[in-house]
Amino acid sequence: MNWPAGLFAAGLWVLLSAVWATLQPSLYPVSTARLAGRVFRDLAPALLLGLLVARLA
């Protein structure tokens, strides 16, 4: 298994999800806890995607 590729894909997924959550317009200011919750919610799919990419590579 190619662990560097898997970890890279997982990190990229989490980074892009945090940027996406930050750029979404909201009616009220987004707190740090809410942003962290969104990032952690996307962490499980990121790990699965990373394992899939590592398995295919």
Sequence and secondary structure as in RCSB ss.txt:
>XXXX:A:sequence
MNWPAGLFAAGLWVLLSAVWATLQPSLYPVSTARLAGRVFRDLAPALLLGLLVARLA
>XXXX:A:secstr
  HHHHHHHHHHHHHHHHHHHHHS  SS   HHHHHHHHHHTHHHHHHHHHHHHHH 
